[in-house]
């Protein structure tokens, strides 16, 4: 064996033979592992030019690849996603409920304004005076646009509309009034 030149190794991996050379000089032996893919499984190292006093030998290398994970989610990942979804739901649901209550109050207030306008029109056309009584809904039906059922639109929050006498403000009010938030009152 020449100085500075060590034994040659050939690594068998599948169908490919890749020669590796090693230098067993004064420094520690370093084995460069370049050219191997992570997919090589049971590689065999054959020493072609053994050191003095050793014989030809084959040794099996340990399995070089990891077992592939199946395509599922871990429990931790699932719990994190559930936590994020519940946090978003805790933020969004109260806002949706508030928006629904506000739209009901707005619709009720608009209905009260229509009733007020209808009372004023009826009292002018019928010659009513301050303090006269208006019959709800019979006297106001011709002055308000009716809904699909052919009746005066009701309170969307199931309140009941009542009327004051002619000349009193507000002319119409909802039974829910300030018992709900936001209140069903005309400004």
LINSULUR-V213444 format. One record per residue. N is the residue number from 1. NEAR is the number of other C-alpha atoms within 10 Angstrom. Layout:
n=N near=NEAR
n=N near=NEAR
This chain:
n=1 near=10
n=2 near=6
n=3 near=8
n=4 near=10
n=5 near=12
n=6 near=17
n=7 near=16
n=8 near=15
n=9 near=18
n=10 near=16
n=11 near=17
n=12 near=16
n=13 near=17
n=14 near=11
n=15 near=6
n=16 near=9
n=17 near=11
n=18 near=13
n=19 near=13
n=20 near=16
n=21 near=14
n=22 near=15
n=23 near=16
n=24 near=15
n=25 near=11
n=26 near=7
n=27 near=7
n=28 near=8
n=29 near=11
n=30 near=10
n=31 near=10
n=32 near=9
n=33 near=8
n=34 near=8
n=35 near=7
n=36 near=12
n=37 near=11
n=38 near=10
n=39 near=11
n=40 near=13
n=41 near=15
n=42 near=15
n=43 near=17
n=44 near=16
n=45 near=18
n=46 near=18
n=47 near=18
n=48 near=15
n=49 near=14
n=50 near=16
n=51 near=13
n=52 near=7
n=53 near=5
n=54 near=8
n=55 near=11
n=56 near=10
n=57 near=10
n=58 near=11
n=59 near=10
n=60 near=10
n=61 near=12
n=62 near=10
n=63 near=12
n=64 near=14
n=65 near=12
n=66 near=9
n=67 near=6
n=68 near=6
n=69 near=6
n=70 near=6
n=71 near=6
n=72 near=6
n=73 near=8
n=74 near=8
n=75 near=8
n=76 near=9
n=77 near=10
n=78 near=10
n=79 near=11
n=80 near=11
n=81 near=11
n=82 near=12
n=83 near=12
n=84 near=11
n=85 near=12
n=86 near=12
n=87 near=11
n=88 near=11
n=89 near=12
n=90 near=11
n=91 near=11
n=92 near=11
n=93 near=11
n=94 near=11
n=95 near=12
n=96 near=11
n=97 near=11
n=98 near=13
n=99 near=12
n=100 near=12
n=101 near=18
n=102 near=16
n=103 near=15
n=104 near=19
n=105 near=23
n=106 near=18
n=107 near=18
n=108 near=27
n=109 near=21
n=110 near=16
n=111 near=23
n=112 near=26
n=113 near=19
n=114 near=19
n=115 near=27
n=116 near=22
n=117 near=17
n=118 near=20
n=119 near=27
n=120 near=18
n=121 near=14
n=122 near=19
n=123 near=20
n=124 near=11
n=125 near=9
n=126 near=10
n=127 near=9
n=128 near=16
n=129 near=12
n=130 near=10
n=131 near=11
n=132 near=13
n=133 near=14
n=134 near=18
n=135 near=12
n=136 near=14
n=137 near=15
n=138 near=9
n=139 near=14
n=140 near=22
n=141 near=16
n=142 near=12
n=143 near=16
n=144 near=17
n=145 near=14
n=146 near=12
n=147 near=10
n=148 near=8
n=149 near=7
n=150 near=9
n=151 near=12
n=152 near=21
n=153 near=19
n=154 near=16
n=155 near=21
n=156 near=15
n=157 near=16
n=158 near=12
n=159 near=15
n=160 near=13
n=161 near=19
n=162 near=15
n=163 near=21
n=164 near=17
n=165 near=17
n=166 near=20
n=167 near=16
n=168 near=11
n=169 near=12
n=170 near=17
n=171 near=21
n=172 near=23
n=173 near=24
n=174 near=23
n=175 near=15
n=176 near=19
n=177 near=16
n=178 near=11
n=179 near=9
n=180 near=11
n=181 near=12
n=182 near=15
n=183 near=18
n=184 near=26
n=185 near=20
n=186 near=19
n=187 near=6
